Amino acid sequence: MRRPPQARMLPDGRRLHLQDGPIDLVIEACGAAAEVRAAYAAAVARFTGLLDQLCEELVELRRAAAPGATGLRGAVAQRMHGAVAPYAREMFITPMAAVAGAVAETVLAAMTEAAALDRAYVNNGGDIALHLVPGARFVVGLADHPMPGPGDGRVLAGTAEIRGGQGVGGIATSGRHGRSFSLGIADAVTVLAPTAAGADAAATVIANAVDLPGHPAVARLPACEIQPDSDLGERLVTRVVAPLSARDVAAALAPGEAMAERLMAHGLIAGAALRLQGETRLIGVAATDHAPLPPVAGGEPEFVQAIQNARTLQQKSLAHA
């Protein structure tokens, strides 16, 4: 049964908010007024029933992905599988690793098919699908900590500017502090990639690679003991990481860097920022300090993805519906 999502314009009058169960989207489209209206109507239409379609195939989506063809039927489910398939031959990964990015990407595709837009984004709890024409730009925050508490100033380790024509269509952040589980110990890994689903999957893979297997400072539990229906089953997920020495931090970041460089060499990502206990590694990303951003043409304040405001960072599981 198709159910209508909650849809409303935010107080700024520019952004559309769509919410259905665990899926929470903030959307902005820029262009001629008529085109923006058409884009928002298309977003609402495509979003309606999307969660129901995912739930119909949830059992299969929680199973390990195969590197080849898939029996998944839904368009979003197929996007999810396509994003994780490049990793499936070498590691355990389920299509759920790309769910937030795939949802954002699907809604954005409906918008750009329905309207001619200069710039648009669909932000699904911190995973962003992005459309930029040549000359347009978008500034993304590089997270120091994906889910800081109230008053925590450790929000952005820096910012990176994306411009139209650079081949970046998706941004995602993963790490052990988000709502989804992580096999690694990274505080945050932000990835820029050609697609949002691809960024989502890659952020998960790179964050898992940042690790110190067997280290006494790292406490882990089977995922199923924390969430019985987790797609990770009995695999150990990180719960606590005590303060590490500078040497240990470097050792943990090194395999994550190597993974990011490998994915970039294969064209799966355009860049990544890895963060662990105050240390940052940048792969193909030039970061700037997070000083206040200047206004863009027309006086509209530039959008910065503030990770601390994401209520549903990297929604890898629909179990919280």
C-alpha positions as CSV (number, residue, x, y, z in Angstrom):
1,M,0.0,0.0,0.0
2,R,1.3,3.4,-1.0
3,R,1.3,6.0,1.8
4,P,1.9,9.7,1.4
5,P,5.0,11.1,3.0
6,Q,5.0,14.2,5.2
7,A,5.9,17.1,2.9
8,R,6.4,20.7,3.8
9,M,8.5,23.7,2.9
10,L,11.0,24.7,5.6
11,P,10.8,28.2,7.2
12,D,13.4,29.6,4.8
13,G,10.9,29.1,1.9
14,R,13.6,27.5,-0.2
15,R,14.0,24.0,1.0
16,L,11.5,21.1,0.9
17,H,11.3,18.6,3.8
18,L,10.1,15.0,3.1
19,Q,9.8,12.4,5.8
20,D,8.5,8.9,5.8
21,G,9.4,6.5,8.7
22,P,13.2,6.5,9.1
23,I,13.8,8.4,5.8
24,D,14.2,12.2,6.3
25,L,15.1,14.3,3.3
26,V,16.0,18.0,3.1
27,I,15.9,19.1,-0.6
28,E,16.9,22.4,-2.3
29,A,16.5,23.1,-6.0
30,C,17.8,26.3,-7.7
31,G,16.6,27.6,-11.0
32,A,13.6,29.4,-12.6
33,A,10.6,29.4,-10.2
34,A,8.5,27.2,-12.5
35,E,11.3,24.7,-12.8
36,V,11.8,24.6,-9.0
37,R,8.1,24.0,-8.5
38,A,8.1,21.1,-11.0
39,A,11.2,19.6,-9.4
40,Y,9.6,19.7,-5.9
41,A,6.4,18.1,-7.2
42,A,8.5,15.4,-8.9
43,A,10.3,14.8,-5.6
44,V,7.1,14.3,-3.7
45,A,5.7,12.0,-6.3
46,R,8.8,9.8,-6.4
47,F,9.1,9.7,-2.7
48,T,5.6,8.5,-2.1
49,G,5.6,4.8,-1.6
50,L,9.4,4.5,-1.8
51,L,9.7,3.2,1.8
52,D,7.0,0.5,1.2
53,Q,8.9,-0.7,-1.9
54,L,12.1,-1.1,0.1
55,C,10.3,-2.9,2.9
56,E,9.0,-5.4,0.4
57,E,12.5,-6.6,-0.4
58,L,14.1,-5.9,3.0
59,V,15.0,-9.5,3.7
60,E,17.0,-9.8,0.5
61,L,18.5,-6.3,1.1
62,R,19.9,-7.5,4.4
63,R,21.7,-10.5,2.8
64,A,25.3,-10.4,1.5
65,A,25.4,-8.9,-1.9
66,A,26.6,-10.9,-4.9
67,P,29.2,-9.4,-7.3
68,G,27.1,-10.2,-10.3
69,A,23.4,-9.8,-11.2
70,T,20.8,-9.4,-8.6
71,G,17.2,-10.6,-8.2
72,L,16.2,-7.4,-6.6
73,R,13.3,-5.7,-8.4
74,G,12.8,-2.2,-7.2
75,A,14.7,0.6,-8.8
76,V,16.1,1.9,-5.4
77,A,17.0,-1.7,-4.4
78,Q,18.9,-2.2,-7.7
79,R,20.8,1.1,-7.1
80,M,21.8,-0.2,-3.7
81,H,23.1,-3.4,-5.1
82,G,24.9,-1.7,-7.9
83,A,26.8,0.5,-5.4
84,V,28.0,-2.4,-3.2
85,A,28.6,-5.0,-6.0
86,P,32.2,-3.8,-6.7
87,Y,33.1,-4.9,-3.1
88,A,31.1,-8.1,-2.8
89,R,33.7,-10.4,-4.2
90,E,36.3,-9.4,-1.6
91,M,34.3,-8.7,1.5
92,F,30.9,-9.1,3.3
93,I,28.7,-6.2,2.4
94,T,24.9,-5.9,2.0
95,P,22.9,-3.5,-0.2
96,M,21.9,-1.8,3.1
97,A,25.3,-0.1,3.1
98,A,24.0,2.2,0.3
99,V,20.4,2.7,1.3
100,A,20.6,6.4,2.3
101,G,22.6,7.4,-0.7
102,A,20.4,5.4,-3.1
103,V,17.2,7.0,-1.8
104,A,18.7,10.5,-2.2
105,E,20.0,9.7,-5.7
106,T,16.6,8.3,-6.8
107,V,14.7,11.4,-5.6
108,L,17.2,13.7,-7.2
109,A,17.0,11.8,-10.5
110,A,13.2,12.4,-10.6
111,M,13.8,16.1,-10.0
112,T,16.3,16.6,-12.7
113,E,14.2,14.6,-15.2
114,A,11.2,16.8,-14.5
115,A,12.9,20.2,-14.5
116,A,15.9,22.1,-15.8
117,L,17.8,23.1,-12.6
118,D,21.0,25.0,-12.0
119,R,21.8,23.4,-8.7
120,A,20.0,20.8,-6.5
121,Y,20.7,18.5,-3.6
122,V,18.8,15.9,-1.7
123,N,20.2,15.4,1.8
124,N,19.2,12.1,3.4
125,G,20.4,12.5,7.0
126,G,23.9,13.4,5.9
127,D,24.2,11.5,2.7
128,I,23.7,13.9,-0.2
129,A,22.9,13.5,-3.9
130,L,24.1,16.5,-5.8
131,H,23.4,18.2,-9.2
132,L,25.6,21.0,-10.3
133,V,25.7,22.7,-13.7
134,P,29.1,24.2,-14.8
135,G,29.8,27.2,-12.7
136,A,27.6,26.1,-9.8
137,R,29.2,25.2,-6.5
138,F,28.5,23.4,-3.2
139,V,30.4,23.5,0.0
140,V,30.5,20.3,2.1
141,G,31.6,20.0,5.7
142,L,34.3,17.4,6.5
143,A,33.1,15.8,9.7
144,D,35.3,15.6,12.8
145,H,32.6,13.6,14.6
146,P,29.4,12.5,12.8
147,M,27.1,12.8,15.8
148,P,28.3,15.3,18.3
149,G,26.2,16.1,21.4
150,P,24.6,19.4,22.2
151,G,27.2,22.1,22.6
152,D,30.0,20.0,21.2
153,G,32.1,22.3,19.1
154,R,33.9,19.5,17.3
155,V,31.7,19.5,14.2
156,L,33.7,20.3,11.1
157,A,37.3,19.5,10.5
158,G,37.2,21.7,7.5
159,T,35.2,22.3,4.3
160,A,35.6,21.3,0.7
161,E,34.2,23.1,-2.3
162,I,32.6,21.1,-5.1
163,R,32.1,22.7,-8.5
164,G,30.0,21.6,-11.5
165,G,31.9,19.5,-14.0
166,Q,34.1,17.8,-11.4
167,G,32.2,14.6,-11.6
168,V,31.0,14.6,-8.0
169,G,27.3,13.6,-7.7
170,G,27.3,12.2,-4.1
171,I,28.7,12.9,-0.7
172,A,28.4,10.5,2.3
173,T,29.8,10.2,5.8
174,S,30.3,7.0,7.8
175,G,32.0,6.2,11.1
176,R,31.5,4.4,14.4
177,H,29.5,7.2,16.0
178,G,26.6,7.2,13.5
179,R,23.3,5.3,13.9
180,S,24.6,2.4,11.8
181,F,27.2,0.0,13.0
182,S,30.9,0.1,11.9
183,L,33.4,-2.7,11.8
184,G,36.2,-0.1,12.0
185,I,37.2,2.7,14.5
186,A,37.1,5.8,12.3
187,D,35.4,8.8,13.9
188,A,34.3,9.9,10.5
189,V,35.0,9.2,6.8
190,T,33.5,11.6,4.3
191,V,33.6,10.5,0.7
192,L,33.0,12.4,-2.6
193,A,31.9,10.1,-5.4
194,P,30.2,10.1,-8.9
195,T,27.0,9.0,-7.3
196,A,25.3,9.2,-3.9
197,A,24.8,5.5,-3.5
198,G,28.4,4.9,-4.5
199,A,29.6,7.5,-1.9
200,D,27.5,5.8,0.7
201,A,28.9,2.3,0.0
202,A,32.5,3.6,-0.2
203,A,32.3,5.6,3.0
204,T,31.2,2.4,4.8
205,V,34.0,0.3,3.2
206,I,36.7,2.9,4.0
207,A,35.4,3.5,7.6
208,N,35.6,-0.3,8.2
209,A,39.2,-0.3,6.9
210,V,40.3,2.2,9.5
211,D,41.1,-0.3,12.3
212,L,43.4,-1.8,14.9
213,P,42.4,-5.5,15.0
214,G,42.8,-7.0,18.5
215,H,43.9,-3.7,20.1
216,P,43.0,-3.6,23.8
217,A,41.7,0.0,23.5
218,V,38.9,-1.2,21.2
219,A,35.8,-2.8,22.6
220,R,33.5,-4.7,20.2
221,L,30.2,-6.6,20.4
222,P,28.3,-8.8,18.0
223,A,25.9,-6.6,16.0
224,C,23.0,-9.0,16.7
225,E,23.4,-8.5,20.4
226,I,22.7,-4.8,20.0
227,Q,20.2,-5.0,17.2
228,P,18.8,-8.6,16.7
229,D,17.8,-8.0,13.1
230,S,21.0,-6.3,12.0
231,D,22.3,-7.2,8.6
232,L,25.7,-7.7,10.1
233,G,24.6,-10.7,12.2
234,E,27.3,-11.9,14.6
235,R,30.0,-9.8,13.2
236,L,31.8,-7.7,15.8
237,V,31.1,-4.0,15.6
238,T,32.9,-1.2,17.4
239,R,31.4,0.2,20.6
240,V,34.2,2.0,22.4
241,V,37.7,3.3,21.4
242,A,39.8,4.5,24.3
243,P,42.4,7.3,23.6
244,L,45.1,6.0,21.3
245,S,48.8,6.9,20.9
246,A,49.8,8.9,17.9
247,R,51.5,5.8,16.5
248,D,48.3,3.8,16.9
249,V,46.2,6.4,15.3
250,A,48.6,6.5,12.3
251,A,48.5,2.7,12.1
252,A,44.7,2.6,12.1
253,L,44.4,5.3,9.5
254,A,46.9,3.7,7.1
255,P,44.7,0.9,5.8
256,G,41.8,3.3,5.4
257,E,44.1,5.6,3.3
258,A,45.2,2.7,1.2
259,M,41.6,1.6,0.6
260,A,40.6,5.2,-0.3
261,E,43.5,5.5,-2.8
262,R,42.6,2.1,-4.3
263,L,38.9,3.1,-4.8
264,M,40.0,6.5,-6.3
265,A,42.3,4.7,-8.7
266,H,39.4,2.6,-9.9
267,G,37.2,5.6,-10.3
268,L,34.8,4.6,-7.5
269,I,35.4,7.8,-5.6
270,A,36.6,11.3,-6.3
271,G,38.1,11.9,-2.8
272,A,37.8,11.1,0.9
273,A,38.6,12.7,4.3
274,L,39.4,10.2,7.1
275,R,39.2,11.4,10.7
276,L,40.4,9.6,13.9
277,Q,41.0,11.2,17.3
278,G,41.8,14.6,15.9
279,E,44.0,13.4,13.0
280,T,42.9,13.8,9.4
281,R,44.0,12.1,6.2
282,L,42.8,13.6,2.9
283,I,42.7,11.7,-0.3
284,G,42.0,13.8,-3.4
285,V,40.3,16.5,-1.3
286,A,41.6,20.0,-0.5
287,A,40.1,21.1,2.8
288,T,39.9,24.6,4.1
289,D,39.4,25.8,7.7
290,H,35.8,26.0,8.7
291,A,35.6,29.8,8.9
292,P,32.3,31.5,8.1
293,L,31.6,31.2,4.4
294,P,31.0,34.2,2.2
295,P,27.7,34.7,0.5
296,V,27.3,33.6,-3.1
297,A,25.9,35.6,-5.9
298,G,22.5,37.1,-5.0
299,G,23.3,37.2,-1.3
300,E,22.0,33.7,-0.6
301,P,24.1,32.1,2.1
302,E,26.0,29.1,0.9
303,F,24.8,25.8,2.2
304,V,27.2,23.9,4.5
305,Q,26.3,20.4,5.4
306,A,26.4,20.6,9.2
307,I,26.8,17.0,10.4
308,Q,25.5,17.8,13.9
309,N,22.1,18.6,12.5
310,A,21.6,15.3,10.7
311,R,19.0,13.5,12.7
312,T,19.3,10.2,10.8
313,L,23.0,10.0,9.7
314,Q,23.6,7.2,7.2
315,Q,20.3,5.3,7.7
316,K,21.7,1.9,7.0
317,S,18.8,0.1,8.6
318,L,15.1,0.4,8.2
319,A,14.6,-1.5,11.4
320,H,13.9,1.8,13.2
321,A,10.8,2.5,11.2
